[in-house]
């Protein structure tokens, strides 16, 4: 994997990531608080996708292992700062089940769990933590864990970022003059989301509500093939890794049947060469998970206006 650092406003981008989990915490009546340090500059350069993947993994795990009526606190703090570089510290603290001291190192290994009963009750953490550690190290940062069995856990990491010079106001004003009015959406537009993960279904539902369009959900490729043969959709979001029939084979089947509905692949991998693989399977475009709203919005408007 390689890094792709871009200029971002951390207050907007980090808030967007945090907001994605509000529905799930409300569902479990979890007290969900977050703090973004006001001392952080309003323009920094980082790999937004990788940060989003790691932070989303930690918050998702915190929700999974925190009981109803528990609490989760996310802090993003400015740890150190120099003229052109700063260090950010991210932490996710929960009031969940906690982890025994002798198991804390093991859970960062691929396929390892804190305890076999954890997998049975909660579904495990999969490869998420192992990959998250690798991504943080790729960004020249460090990962840490503070936990006590029965008293919750704090997972966190630090990364370094370049400080970016703010664009003068008069330049921004010139750019605004070039903006054009957005085209209206297709009347009675219909969207199908093919996604087996319940949390991801909730997130997609929240995002698509903004556009006031009709949305259907199915959990695997077989159900998707049946749906598109019955309903004339304007756009399909297709998860790649699903049980029964995966997204690649589903896309090929839909195209072989002569259906030309636009299909956007959804993948948690985002590896080099994925785009070509998805296009060969009949997809029109793809989005990496966790979703970056600007990219998502751009594709929705491209295919539904």
DOLUM-673528 format. One line per 8 residues: number of its first residue (from 0); for each residue x, z, y of N, C-alpha, C, CB. Coordinates in steps of 0.02 Angstrom, whole numbers, m for minus. Glycine has a CB too. Layout:
% residues N
NUM) X:Z:Y:X:Z:Y:X:Z:Y:X:Z:Y  ...
% end
This chain:
% residues 305
0) 41:0:m59:0:0:0:43:0:62:m47:60:0  20:m33:114:57:m35:178:12:m8:233:80:m107:194  44:14:288:8:41:344:m9:m15:394:48:95:379  m65:m7:428:m86:m53:480:m107:m11:540:m144:m100:456  m60:5:584:m73:49:640:m103:10:699:m9:85:662  m156:38:727:m188:7:785:m202:61:838:m254:m29:764  m217:39:898:m234:85:952:m306:108:944:m223:52:1022  m317:174:948:m385:200:943:m396:256:994:m399:226:872
8) m459:268:1010:m478:328:1046:m495:381:993:m538:315:1097  m454:432:984:m466:480:928:m532:517:934:m410:530:926  m556:528:995:m619:566:1003:m678:525:978:m629:585:1077  m676:460:989:m731:417:965:m725:406:890:m730:349:1002  m665:387:867:m656:369:796:m664:429:750:m587:339:785  m634:486:767:m640:545:724:m711:572:723:m591:601:748  m745:569:780:m815:592:784:m859:548:739:m840:590:857  m845:483:737:m883:437:694:m876:456:620:m861:365:704
16) m814:473:600:m801:493:530:m839:558:514:m725:503:518  m834:607:559:m866:672:548:m942:665:544:m847:721:603  m971:622:585:m1043:613:588:m1072:585:523:m1061:567:647  m1032:546:487:m1055:516:424:m1079:567:373:m1001:474:394  m1054:630:378:m1069:680:327:m1124:729:348:m1007:718:311  m1152:719:407:m1204:765:432:m1265:766:386:m1226:745:502  m1287:707:362:m1347:705:320:m1337:744:256:m1365:632:304  m1278:737:225:m1265:771:161:m1260:847:170:m1201:744:129
24) m1230:870:225:m1225:942:237:m1294:971:254:m1176:957:295  m1335:932:290:m1404:955:304:m1444:962:240:m1439:905:352  m1432:916:193:m1468:917:129:m1454:981:91:m1448:857:86  m1392:1007:95:m1374:1069:60:m1378:1130:106:m1303:1063:31  m1403:1119:168:m1408:1173:217:m1340:1207:229:m1460:1226:194  m1288:1165:232:m1221:1190:244:m1208:1192:320:m1167:1146:208  m1180:1246:344:m1161:1251:415:m1098:1209:424:m1149:1326:436  m1104:1155:464:m1050:1105:469:m1025:1102:542:m1076:1034:447
32) m966:1129:553:m937:1132:620:m872:1092:623:m924:1205:642  m858:1063:681:m795:1026:688:m767:1036:759:m806:950:674  m702:1034:763:m667:1041:827:m615:986:832:m634:1112:835  m616:948:887:m564:899:901:m528:923:964:m593:826:911  m465:938:958:m425:967:1012:m426:922:1075:m352:977:989  m448:950:1131:m452:912:1193:m384:893:1222:m490:953:1245  m331:924:1196:m264:907:1220:m238:841:1191:m214:963:1204  m271:816:1139:m250:752:1108:m260:696:1159:m290:738:1042
40) m211:652:1168:m218:595:1215:m277:551:1195:m154:553:1217  m307:517:1243:m366:476:1231:m350:409:1200:m405:466:1294  m286:393:1192:m266:331:1160:m203:343:1118:m254:274:1212  m207:335:1053:m150:344:1008:m147:286:960:m156:412:969  m92:280:924:m83:225:876:m74:254:806:m23:180:895  m123:241:761:m120:265:692:m153:213:647:m155:334:685  m148:224:581:m184:183:533:m253:215:524:m146:178:463  m302:189:560:m369:218:562:m402:219:492:m414:178:610
48) m392:165:454:m423:161:388:m396:215:341:m411:92:357  m330:224:340:m300:273:293:m319:345:313:m223:266:292  m318:359:379:m339:426:402:m411:439:381:m331:432:478  m453:389:391:m524:395:374:m533:408:299:m562:332:394  m493:373:257:m498:381:185:m480:453:164:m453:331:149  m425:478:191:m402:546:172:m451:598:197:m332:560:201  m470:595:261:m515:645:289:m583:643:255:m524:633:365  m608:584:240:m673:578:206:m670:607:135:m695:505:203
56) m614:597:102:m605:625:35:m608:702:37:m539:602:4  m574:731:86:m572:804:91:m641:833:109:m520:826:143  m676:801:156:m742:825:175:m791:816:118:m768:788:239  m787:759:84:m831:746:27:m822:798:m28:m818:677:m1  m759:816:m43:m745:867:m93:m771:935:m71:m670:871:m108  m762:951:m6:m785:1015:21:m861:1022:13:m766:1022:95  m897:967:26:m970:969:18:m989:978:m55:m1002:903:45  m952:943:m99:m966:947:m171:m958:1018:m198:m920:899:m209
64) m905:1053:m176:m888:1118:m204:m914:1178:m163:m814:1124:m211  m950:1163:m109:m980:1217:m69:m1053:1225:m88:m972:1203:8  m1074:1286:m104:m1144:1297:m124:m1193:1289:m65:m1153:1366:m156  m1257:1284:m81:m1308:1282:m29:m1301:1343:17:m1379:1281:m60  m1312:1332:82:m1308:1384:133:m1236:1408:146:m1350:1443:113  m1187:1370:122:m1117:1386:136:m1095:1359:203:m1072:1359:80  m1029:1353:212:m1004:1328:277:m942:1285:267:m987:1387:323  m934:1236:311:m875:1192:312:m853:1185:384:m891:1122:279
72) m788:1190:395:m761:1184:463:m704:1133:461:m737:1253:490  m709:1083:504:m657:1031:509:m622:1038:577:m688:959:501  m557:1045:576:m518:1051:638:m466:995:642:m483:1120:641  m461:964:700:m409:914:714:m372:938:776:m440:841:725  m310:961:765:m273:996:817:m209:959:836:m256:1068:794  m191:962:900:m127:936:922:m74:989:907:m128:918:999  m31:975:858:19:1024:835:82:1022:878:38:1010:762  109:961:889:170:953:930:164:889:971:234:952:886
80) 198:886:1027:195:826:1069:260:816:1106:136:831:1119  282:752:1108:340:733:1149:319:677:1195:402:712:1104  366:644:1228:349:592:1276:311:534:1244:411:566:1309  334:512:1185:304:453:1154:276:465:1084:354:397:1151  279:527:1059:256:541:991:221:608:989:314:540:942  171:614:946:137:678:937:123:690:863:72:680:978  110:752:846:94:771:778:24:801:777:145:822:749  m20:773:734:m88:796:727:m96:834:662:m138:737:730
88) m134:888:665:m147:929:606:m222:927:590:m122:1003:616  m240:904:530:m309:900:507:m320:954:455:m325:829:479  m376:990:459:m391:1040:408:m466:1040:393:m368:1110:430  m482:1050:329:m552:1055:307:m559:1121:269:m573:992:263  m595:1168:299:m603:1234:269:m674:1242:242:m587:1290:321  m681:1266:180:m747:1274:151:m756:1344:123:m760:1222:97  m818:1362:110:m834:1428:80:m853:1419:7:m890:1464:119  m821:1370:m25:m838:1351:m94:m809:1396:m147:m817:1282:m106
96) m798:1365:m207:m779:1404:m266:m707:1427:m266:m792:1363:m328  m664:1395:m224:m594:1413:m222:m556:1390:m284:m586:1488:m214  m491:1399:m284:m448:1375:m339:m398:1429:m357:m411:1309:m319  m392:1443:m421:m344:1493:m445:m273:1471:m427:m350:1504:m521  m230:1520:m411:m162:1505:m387:m123:1463:m437:m125:1569:m372  m130:1478:m502:m91:1442:m552:m115:1371:m564:m92:1481:m618  m172:1352:m533:m199:1284:m541:m191:1242:m478:m271:1288:m560  m167:1272:m424:m168:1237:m360:m122:1176:m358:m148:1284:m305
104) m64:1180:m389:m19:1122:m389:m45:1066:m435:51:1143:m412  m78:1086:m489:m100:1037:m539:m154:990:m513:m127:1073:m600  m197:1014:m467:m254:972:m447:m233:911:m406:m303:1013:m407  m170:910:m383:m146:852:m346:m120:797:m393:m92:872:m296  m116:812:m458:m93:763:m506:m152:719:m527:m61:797:m567  m138:655:m540:m190:608:m560:m226:634:m622:m160:539:m574  m292:632:m621:m337:651:m676:m341:726:m689:m316:616:m738  m303:768:m653:m306:840:m666:m363:872:m627:m239:873:m647
112) m391:926:m655:m444:964:m622:m423:1037:m621:m513:955:m658  m455:1076:m577:m439:1147:m573:m459:1182:m638:m475:1180:m514  m514:1158:m669:m538:1190:m730:m586:1141:m764:m572:1259:m715  m590:1142:m831:m635:1097:m866:m708:1107:m846:m628:1105:m941  m726:1171:m834:m795:1185:m814:m812:1155:m747:m808:1260:m813  m761:1146:m704:m772:1115:m638:m797:1044:m647:m708:1116:m596  m766:1007:m693:m787:938:m705:m859:935:m730:m741:905:m756  m877:981:m774:m945:981:m802:m997:996:m748:m951:1032:m858
120) m982:1045:m705:m1031:1066:m655:m1034:1022:m593:m1017:1137:m633  m974:1001:m569:m972:966:m505:m953:892:m510:m923:1000:m460  m928:871:m568:m910:800:m575:m837:787:m562:m951:758:m530  m798:838:m543:m726:829:m533:m709:794:m467:m697:790:m590  m644:790:m453:m621:758:m391:m589:691:m404:m572:803:m353  m586:670:m468:m558:605:m484:m486:597:m461:m600:550:m454  m470:537:m437:m402:523:m413:m395:536:m338:m383:452:m429  m449:560:m306:m450:565:m233:m392:604:m204:m512:597:m212
128) m379:665:m229:m327:706:m200:m258:677:m211:m330:777:m228  m246:651:m271:m181:620:m286:m167:562:m239:m180:596:m359  m218:519:m229:m210:462:m183:m203:485:m111:m270:414:m189  m241:537:m92:m237:563:m24:m167:588:m7:m288:620:m15  m136:623:m54:m68:647:m43:m20:589:m33:m44:691:m102  m29:537:m75:15:478:m69:6:443:m2:m1:428:m126  m56:439:22:m69:407:87:m38:447:144:m144:399:98  m44:513:141:m15:556:193:61:548:194:m35:630:182
136) 91:547:135:164:538:131:184:469:157:189:547:58  142:419:145:155:351:171:156:352:247:101:302:146  115:396:277:113:402:350:163:453:376:42:422:372  212:471:333:267:518:350:239:586:370:309:489:408  186:606:335:157:672:348:164:717:288:84:665:367  132:775:292:135:823:236:66:851:223:185:881:252  53:870:161:m12:893:137:m6:967:119:m36:851:76  m58:1006:130:m54:1077:112:m122:1103:88:m31:1119:173
144) m121:1159:52:m181:1190:25:m174:1265:29:m193:1167:m48  m226:1298:55:m231:1371:54:m297:1388:21:m226:1402:128  m295:1425:m35:m357:1438:m71:m353:1503:m110:m374:1380:m118  m411:1534:m119:m416:1594:m161:m479:1587:m203:m417:1659:m118  m473:1597:m267:m529:1588:m312:m589:1629:m291:m509:1606:m383  m647:1597:m284:m708:1631:m264:m716:1640:m190:m711:1696:m297  m666:1621:m150:m669:1633:m78:m659:1570:m36:m618:1685:m58  m661:1512:m67:m655:1450:m30:m585:1423:m25:m682:1459:39
152) m579:1364:6:m514:1329:12:m506:1297:80:m507:1276:m44  m444:1287:99:m428:1247:158:m378:1193:137:m399:1291:217  m400:1130:139:m356:1073:126:m338:1043:194:m390:1020:79  m275:1025:202:m256:996:266:m194:952:261:m243:1050:316  m181:916:315:m121:874:317:m101:863:389:m134:806:282  m38:845:399:m13:828:465:14:757:464:43:879:488  6:722:520:35:655:526:64:647:596:m19:600:512  109:599:604:137:584:669:106:520:697:214:578:665
160) 100:517:762:69:460:794:105:443:859:m6:473:808  104:379:876:132:356:939:80:366:995:154:282:935  103:386:1053:59:391:1112:59:323:1146:83:447:1161  1:299:1166:m6:233:1195:m22:239:1270:m60:191:1159  8:196:1309:m5:197:1381:m77:174:1394:46:150:1418  m112:211:1437:m182:195:1453:m187:130:1493:m214:253:1492  m236:87:1475:m247:24:1511:m275:39:1580:m295:m24:1471  m249:8:1632:m276:20:1700:m350:2:1704:m237:m22:1751
168) m386:40:1745:m458:33:1750:m479:m38:1772:m486:84:1799  m443:m68:1818:m462:m133:1843:m460:m187:1789:m417:m153:1902  m414:m179:1739:m411:m227:1683:m473:m221:1640:m347:m215:1641  m495:m159:1627:m555:m147:1587:m616:m179:1621:m566:m71:1577  m620:m173:1686:m677:m201:1723:m678:m277:1717:m673:m181:1797  m620:m309:1718:m617:m382:1711:m642:m402:1641:m545:m407:1722  m623:m364:1590:m643:m380:1522:m719:m374:1514:m608:m334:1472  m750:m325:1548:m822:m315:1542:m861:m374:1568:m842:m252:1579
176) m834:m409:1617:m869:m466:1645:m875:m523:1595:m832:m491:1707  m830:m523:1545:m830:m577:1496:m880:m565:1439:m761:m585:1467  m908:m503:1436:m954:m487:1382:m1018:m528:1387:m971:m412:1382  m1046:m548:1330:m1109:m586:1329:m1164:m543:1296:m1100:m653:1291  m1225:m560:1310:m1281:m524:1281:m1284:m536:1205:m1347:m545:1315  m1301:m483:1168:m1306:m490:1096:m1369:m529:1077:m1306:m421:1062  m1363:m569:1025:m1421:m607:1000:m1468:m559:963:m1398:m665:954  m1533:m574:963:m1580:m531:928:m1573:m539:852:m1652:m546:949
184) m1595:m488:815:m1594:m491:742:m1648:m537:716:m1601:m422:712  m1637:m563:656:m1689:m603:623:m1752:m561:616:m1665:m628:553  m1809:m593:625:m1873:m557:619:m1884:m540:545:m1931:m600:647  m1903:m477:533:m1917:m452:465:m1857:m459:418:m1977:m489:435  m1796:m449:444:m1735:m454:403:m1737:m402:347:m1672:m444:447  m1713:m423:287:m1711:m378:230:m1640:m374:203:m1760:m403:174  m1619:m312:187:m1551:m299:163:m1555:m262:96:m1510:m259:215  m1513:m282:49:m1507:m247:m15:m1439:m213:m18:m1517:m295:m75
192) m1438:m148:m35:m1376:m110:m44:m1369:m94:m119:m1375:m44:m1  m1315:m119:m149:m1302:m107:m221:m1246:m56:m225:m1283:m175:m259  m1264:7:m240:m1216:62:m236:m1239:118:m284:m1211:90:m163  m1193:140:m329:m1212:190:m378:m1202:262:m354:m1174:179:m442  m1163:271:m300:m1147:338:m277:m1201:362:m227:m1077:340:m243  m1232:419:m243:m1288:443:m201:m1267:457:m129:m1318:507:m232  m1208:487:m120:m1185:502:m52:m1175:438:m12:m1119:543:m54  m1145:387:m45:m1135:324:m10:m1201:290:7:m1092:277:m53
200) m1251:298:m36:m1318:271:m21:m1346:304:42:m1365:282:m80  m1337:369:47:m1362:406:106:m1326:382:169:m1352:482:98  m1260:373:164:m1221:350:222:m1242:280:244:m1146:351:205  m1252:236:195:m1273:168:212:m1343:168:244:m1273:124:148  m1387:211:218:m1454:217:246:m1450:239:319:m1497:266:205  m1407:289:333:m1400:313:402:m1373:258:448:m1353:374:403  m1325:220:424:m1295:167:465:m1345:111:479:m1233:139:431  m1382:92:427:m1428:35:434:m1492:53:473:m1447:9:366
208) m1507:118:479:m1564:139:518:m1558:117:591:m1572:215:515  m1496:113:615:m1484:95:685:m1511:26:701:m1409:98:700  m1515:m18:650:m1535:m88:662:m1610:m100:652:m1495:m134:617  m1646:m49:627:m1718:m55:618:m1737:m115:575:m1753:m59:686  m1705:m120:516:m1719:m174:470:m1739:m145:403:m1657:m220:461  m1771:m185:361:m1794:m162:295:m1735:m158:246:m1850:m208:268  m1727:m101:212:m1670:m91:166:m1695:m68:98:m1620:m40:195  m1671:m100:44:m1684:m79:m24:m1618:m56:m56:m1716:m136:m66
216) m1622:m9:m104:m1563:16:m138:m1571:8:m214:m1551:90:m120  m1517:m13:m247:m1513:m13:m320:m1445:16:m340:m1523:m84:m350  m1440:38:m403:m1380:76:m424:m1331:39:m467:m1402:137:m460  m1346:m23:m488:m1298:m61:m528:m1312:m136:m523:m1301:m38:m602  m1267:m175:m552:m1271:m248:m547:m1332:m278:m580:m1211:m278:m576  m1352:m250:m637:m1411:m278:m672:m1473:m272:m628:m1422:m241:m739  m1481:m213:m596:m1539:m203:m552:m1535:m250:m492:m1542:m130:m528  m1474:m263:m468:m1465:m307:m410:m1486:m379:m427:m1391:m306:m387
224) m1466:m403:m487:m1484:m471:m508:m1560:m478:m512:m1452:m488:m577  m1594:m428:m538:m1666:m428:m543:m1698:m430:m473:m1691:m367:m582  m1671:m389:m427:m1698:m384:m359:m1692:m449:m320:m1663:m328:m321  m1632:m480:m322:m1622:m541:m282:m1662:m600:m311:m1548:m559:m279  m1681:m595:m374:m1723:m648:m402:m1796:m640:m382:m1717:m648:m479  m1814:m579:m361:m1883:m564:m341:m1894:m568:m266:m1902:m496:m366  m1843:m545:m228:m1850:m537:m155:m1800:m583:m120:m1839:m463:m134  m1821:m614:m65:m1776:m656:m26:m1741:m613:26:m1815:m715:7
232) m1680:m591:10:m1641:m548:55:m1601:m590:104:m1594:m501:15  m1587:m560:163:m1545:m593:213:m1472:m572:207:m1572:m578:283  m1460:m515:173:m1392:m490:166:m1390:m440:108:m1368:m457:233  m1334:m442:70:m1324:m394:15:m1257:m359:24:m1327:m430:m54  m1257:m292:22:m1195:m253:19:m1183:m235:m54:m1199:m188:65  m1125:m254:m81:m1113:m248:m153:m1052:m203:m167:m1102:m317:m184  m1065:m144:m196:m1010:m101:m219:m974:m137:m276:m1036:m31:m242  m908:m129:m280:m870:m164:m332:m868:m124:m397:m798:m177:m308
240) m854:m59:m394:m848:m19:m455:m914:15:m470:m792:33:m448  m951:m11:m519:m1016:17:m538:m1023:17:m614:m1074:m22:m506  m1065:62:m640:m1079:61:m712:m1124:2:m731:m1112:127:m735  m1128:m12:m795:m1171:m65:m825:m1145:m135:m808:m1243:m58:m800  m1143:m153:m742:m1117:m218:m721:m1084:m211:m653:m1173:m272:m720  m1019:m227:m650:m982:m217:m587:m999:m269:m534:m907:m217:m600  m974:m258:m473:m990:m301:m417:m964:m372:m423:m964:m271:m355  m904:m380:m451:m874:m446:m459:m917:m490:m505:m802:m441:m488
248) m935:m464:m564:m975:m502:m611:m1046:m514:m585:m979:m465:m679  m1072:m464:m548:m1139:m472:m518:m1138:m529:m467:m1162:m406:m486  m1086:m530:m424:m1081:m582:m374:m1077:m652:m405:m1020:m571:m330  m1037:m658:m459:m1030:m722:m493:m1097:m744:m523:m977:m717:m549  m1134:m697:m552:m1199:m712:m582:m1249:m737:m530:m1227:m651:m619  m1250:m702:m473:m1297:m722:m419:m1281:m792:m394:m1294:m671:m361  m1217:m807:m386:m1197:m874:m362:m1212:m927:m415:m1122:m875:m344  m1201:m910:m479:m1215:m958:m533:m1289:m976:m537:m1191:m930:m599
256) m1331:m930:m514:m1404:m943:m516:m1426:m985:m456:m1442:m877:m516  m1379:m1002:m411:m1395:m1044:m354:m1416:m1007:m292:m1448:m1091:m373  m1414:m940:m294:m1433:m900:m236:m1375:m896:m187:m1455:m829:m258  m1386:m915:m124:m1333:m916:m73:m1337:m858:m24:m1335:m982:m36  m1373:m804:m41:m1379:m747:4:m1309:m720:22:m1422:m691:m28  m1294:m705:86:m1229:m677:104:m1217:m610:68:m1224:m668:180  m1158:m603:38:m1141:m541:2:m1077:m512:32:m1131:m555:m75  m1080:m448:51:m1021:m413:77:m1000:m361:25:m1037:m378:146
264) m939:m368:0:m912:m322:m50:m893:m255:m17:m851:m352:m86  m905:m200:m54:m885:m134:m31:m835:m107:m82:m947:m86:m24  m774:m89:m59:m723:m66:m106:m684:m7:m78:m675:m122:m122  m668:40:m122:m627:98:m102:m553:83:m111:m647:160:m142  m537:25:m139:m467:9:m154:m429:m19:m94:m463:m40:m211  m457:m71:m63:m426:m103:m4:m353:m120:m17:m433:m58:57  m339:m154:m72:m271:m172:m90:m258:m245:m71:m259:m161:m164  m194:m261:m64:m174:m329:m47:m198:m378:m101:m97:m334:m37
272) m228:m433:m82:m253:m482:m130:m326:m474:m146:m213:m477:m193  m357:m417:m124:m427:m406:m138:m472:m459:m107:m448:m337:m113  m457:m478:m45:m499:m526:m9:m507:m591:m48:m470:m540:61  m452:m618:m73:m453:m680:m111:m494:m672:m174:m382:m703:m127  m486:m614:m208:m523:m601:m270:m599:m599:m257:m500:m533:m301  m619:m566:m201:m690:m561:m186:m719:m629:m166:m701:m510:m130  m682:m667:m127:m706:m733:m106:m715:m779:m167:m657:m765:m56  m669:m774:m215:m674:m815:m276:m735:m796:m318:m610:m807:m318
280) m757:m733:m309:m816:m709:m347:m880:m726:m310:m811:m633:m358  m875:m760:m252:m935:m781:m217:m954:m737:m159:m991:m784:m264  m913:m685:m144:m928:m641:m87:m911:m678:m22:m887:m575:m92  m947:m660:31:m934:m690:97:m882:m650:137:m998:m696:137  m878:m585:124:m832:m542:161:m827:m476:123:m855:m530:235  m782:m431:146:m780:m365:114:m763:m312:165:m728:m365:57  m784:m250:149:m770:m192:191:m738:m138:147:m835:m165:225  m688:m105:174:m655:m51:137:m692:15:150:m581:m44:158
288) m695:56:99:m724:123:106:m667:173:122:m761:145:41  m680:224:162:m742:236:199:m751:184:254:m744:306:228  m813:167:270:m827:113:316:m805:129:387:m900:97:315  m776:79:419:m760:83:491:m819:51:527:m692:47:509  m853:89:570:m916:66:599:m909:0:636:m944:118:645  m856:m10:674:m847:m72:713:m847:m133:667:m782:m69:754  m811:m128:610:m807:m183:562:m876:m194:529:m754:m169:508  m909:m140:512:m976:m143:482:m1025:m176:530:m1000:m72:463
296) m1024:m154:592:m1070:m179:643:m1059:m254:655:m1060:m140:709  m995:m274:655:m978:m344:668:m1008:m390:613:m902:m353:671  m1003:m368:550:m1029:m409:495:m1105:m409:492:m1001:m384:429  m1136:m352:507:m1209:m349:508:m1236:m398:560:m1234:m277:523  m1205:m398:619:m1228:m442:673:m1212:m515:657:m1194:m422:739  m1157:m527:622:m1139:m596:604:m1192:m628:559:m1071:m597:571  m1217:m589:510:m1261:m619:460:m1336:m607:474:m1244:m591:393  m1352:m563:521:m1423:m548:532:m1449:m568:601:m1434:m475:522
304) m1407:m603:642:m1432:m625:707:m1439:m700:707:m1385:m603:765
% end
